[in-house]
Amino acid sequence: MAEVTRPSHPTHSEDFPELLSGVGIHSAFGARAGWRAYAFTLRCRVCLSVARLARPLRKAPVMTSAQPIEVLLVEDDAGDEMLTREAFEHNKVAHKLHVARDGAAGLDSLYRRGEHQNAPRPDLILLDLNLPKYDGRQILEILKTDPDLHNIPIVVLTTSSAQEDILRSYQLHANAYVTKPVDFDQYLKAVGQIAEFFVQVVRLPPRG
């Protein structure tokens, strides 16, 4: 017969009927052990169940706030830059806004050239079409054919509502095309909707 040490303070199994299911201890009790062996097995089950319940529960991980989104605004108009900044602040979007004031500076930032060697990889690009040096269409074509940068979402944010500009931008794989509203409140709302969609609704690709 297997030697088993009984608990010093046995627990009555009838006091904990809900703890007995699913917990078992198998012992090599002989045929003559009778009801004592059976009762002792029940007590062992209860002791194990109570010990499991007494273990401290593991706390769920605390969810931290999302990291600020890195936004590259390629915009040569100082007034529209100011409006875009105001729109992000107004809509309380956690962000870091970086501005390139012509197409060449935008590409230098994305390829980390010259004074932009420490530029962060953006999570989102807001791109004007009518830019000096390189226009928005050229930038779209360069970025969307680059294997390292093609997955960065690009929203064309421009004054143009021409159908040929809209069609050409989507042919070059722009992720969205937004015509800049003339009204100040509508401008805040439009940029706020862009930010809400790309920050709260969709999941952005990981930064490279």
WOCORZI-V713244 format. One record per residue. N is the residue number from 0. RES is the residue in one small letter. OMEGA is omega in degrees with one decimal (* if undefined). BURIAL is # if it has 16 or more other C-alpha atoms within 10 Angstrom, else .. Layout:
N;RES;OMEGA;BURIAL / N;RES;OMEGA;BURIAL
This chain:
0;m;178.2;. / 1;a;179.8;. / 2;e;-177.8;. / 3;v;176.6;. / 4;t;-179.3;. / 5;r;175.0;. / 6;p;-176.7;. / 7;s;179.0;. / 8;h;-177.0;. / 9;p;-180.0;. / 10;t;-179.2;# / 11;h;-175.1;. / 12;s;-177.0;# / 13;e;179.3;. / 14;d;-175.9;. / 15;f;-175.5;. / 16;p;-176.0;. / 17;e;-177.5;. / 18;l;-168.7;# / 19;l;-173.2;# / 20;s;173.6;. / 21;g;-179.1;. / 22;v;-177.7;. / 23;g;172.2;. / 24;i;-178.3;. / 25;h;-179.4;. / 26;s;-178.1;. / 27;a;178.3;. / 28;f;178.2;# / 29;g;-177.1;. / 30;a;-177.1;. / 31;r;-177.4;. / 32;a;174.3;. / 33;g;-174.8;. / 34;w;-179.7;. / 35;r;177.9;. / 36;a;-179.7;# / 37;y;-179.8;. / 38;a;-179.6;. / 39;f;177.2;# / 40;t;177.6;# / 41;l;-180.0;# / 42;r;178.0;# / 43;c;177.5;# / 44;r;-179.3;# / 45;v;-179.3;# / 46;c;178.3;# / 47;l;-178.7;# / 48;s;179.4;# / 49;v;179.8;. / 50;a;179.1;. / 51;r;179.7;. / 52;l;-177.8;. / 53;a;179.9;. / 54;r;178.6;. / 55;p;179.2;. / 56;l;176.6;. / 57;r;-178.6;. / 58;k;175.6;. / 59;a;179.6;. / 60;p;179.9;. / 61;v;-179.6;. / 62;m;178.7;. / 63;t;179.7;. / 64;s;-177.3;. / 65;a;176.4;. / 66;q;177.0;. / 67;p;178.8;. / 68;i;177.6;# / 69;e;-177.2;# / 70;v;172.8;# / 71;l;176.3;# / 72;l;176.6;# / 73;v;-167.9;# / 74;e;-178.9;# / 75;d;-178.6;# / 76;d;-176.8;. / 77;a;179.5;. / 78;g;178.6;. / 79;d;174.4;# / 80;e;179.7;# / 81;m;179.4;. / 82;l;-179.8;# / 83;t;176.2;# / 84;r;-179.1;# / 85;e;-179.0;# / 86;a;177.8;# / 87;f;179.0;# / 88;e;-178.3;. / 89;h;-177.9;. / 90;n;174.3;. / 91;k;177.9;. / 92;v;175.8;# / 93;a;-171.7;# / 94;h;167.8;# / 95;k;-175.2;# / 96;l;177.0;# / 97;h;-173.1;# / 98;v;169.7;# / 99;a;-170.1;# / 100;r;168.8;# / 101;d;-175.5;# / 102;g;-179.4;# / 103;a;178.3;# / 104;a;177.4;# / 105;g;178.4;# / 106;l;177.7;# / 107;d;178.8;# / 108;s;-177.5;# / 109;l;179.2;# / 110;y;175.6;# / 111;r;-179.4;# / 112;r;175.6;. / 113;g;-178.0;. / 114;e;-178.4;. / 115;h;-175.3;. / 116;q;-179.7;. / 117;n;-179.4;. / 118;a;177.7;. / 119;p;173.2;# / 120;r;-177.1;# / 121;p;171.1;# / 122;d;-175.6;# / 123;l;176.5;# / 124;i;171.0;# / 125;l;-166.9;# / 126;l;171.0;# / 127;d;179.6;# / 128;l;-172.9;# / 129;n;-174.7;# / 130;l;171.6;# / 131;p;176.4;. / 132;k;170.5;. / 133;y;177.5;# / 134;d;-173.8;# / 135;g;179.6;# / 136;r;177.9;# / 137;q;179.6;. / 138;i;176.9;# / 139;l;-177.6;# / 140;e;179.6;# / 141;i;-174.0;. / 142;l;-175.4;# / 143;k;172.7;# / 144;t;178.3;. / 145;d;-176.1;. / 146;p;-179.9;. / 147;d;-173.0;. / 148;l;-170.9;# / 149;h;-176.5;. / 150;n;175.2;# / 151;i;179.5;# / 152;p;179.1;# / 153;i;174.8;# / 154;v;174.4;# / 155;v;-179.5;# / 156;l;-168.0;# / 157;t;177.2;# / 158;t;-175.3;. / 159;s;172.1;# / 160;s;-178.6;. / 161;a;-177.6;. / 162;q;-179.9;. / 163;e;176.7;. / 164;d;178.7;# / 165;i;-178.7;# / 166;l;-178.2;. / 167;r;179.9;. / 168;s;178.8;# / 169;y;174.2;. / 170;q;177.9;. / 171;l;172.4;# / 172;h;167.8;# / 173;a;-178.8;# / 174;n;177.4;. / 175;a;178.5;. / 176;y;-178.1;# / 177;v;174.7;# / 178;t;-177.6;# / 179;k;174.8;# / 180;p;177.3;# / 181;v;-178.9;. / 182;d;-176.9;. / 183;f;-178.4;. / 184;d;178.5;. / 185;q;176.8;. / 186;y;177.3;# / 187;l;-178.7;# / 188;k;-177.2;# / 189;a;179.6;# / 190;v;177.0;# / 191;g;178.3;# / 192;q;175.7;. / 193;i;-178.1;# / 194;a;-179.4;# / 195;e;-178.2;# / 196;f;-174.4;. / 197;f;179.3;. / 198;v;-171.4;# / 199;q;-172.9;. / 200;v;-175.6;. / 201;v;173.5;. / 202;r;-176.9;. / 203;l;177.4;. / 204;p;179.3;. / 205;p;178.8;. / 206;r;179.7;. / 207;g;*;.
